[in-house]
Amino acid sequence: MTVVIAAFFALICYGIAITGFSAIGDMADQAQIADAKGFAWFWVFLGTVAVVLGAVSVWIIRTQQSGEDA
């Protein structure tokens, strides 16, 4: 279940990042462009964190010994 939630959250984060990057073309103010890039890169970072945590979850499940239930 953790992997599904992490994947869903990552998709949402990357979707917001793509929306942020695509909106930069309509902006003229350099300060606003810099802020939009920072916002979009923050969401890319959050999406990457979700992917890494999902991968760690899969790794934990695969390496857990069959006798260790806790």
N, C-alpha and C positions, 0 to 999 in steps of 0.2 A: 504494500500500500504506500509505503514511503517513496518508492521509486516513481509511482504514478503521480503522487502529489508533487514531487520534485520536478518531474517532466512537465506537468501542467503549469507550475509556477514559472519554470524556465521559458516555456512558450509565451506566457503572458509578458514576462520581462523583455524577451527579445522582440515581441510585437510592439511594445511601447518604445523600445530603442529604435526600431525601424521607423516608426511614426515620427519620433524626434529627429532622426537624421534626415528624413524626407522633407520635413518642414523647414529645414535650414535654407533651402533654395529660395524660399519666399521672403526671407528676411533681408533688410538692408543695413540695419544698425550692427556694427561690429561687436558691441558689448552683448547685444541680444544673441548674436550668432555664437559667441563664446559660451554664454550661459546655456544655450540649447545643446551645444556639443557636450558640455559637462553633464547636463541632465541625461542625455542619451547614453553617454559612456557609463554613467552610474547604473543605468538599467542593464547595460551589457554586463557590468560587473556582477550585479545581483543574479542575472540569469546564469552566469558562469559559476557562481557559488552554488546555485541550485543543482546544476549539472554535476559538479564535484561532489556535493553531498549525496546525490542519488547514486553516483558511482561508488562512493565509500559504503553506502548502504548495501549495494549489490556485493561488494567485496566482503563485507562482514558476513552476509548471508552465506556466501560460497565457502568461506574459510572457517565457519563455525563448526566445531566438532559435533558429530551426531549425538554424543552423550551429554553435551552441554546445552541444556534447555534454557538456562537463565542468563 
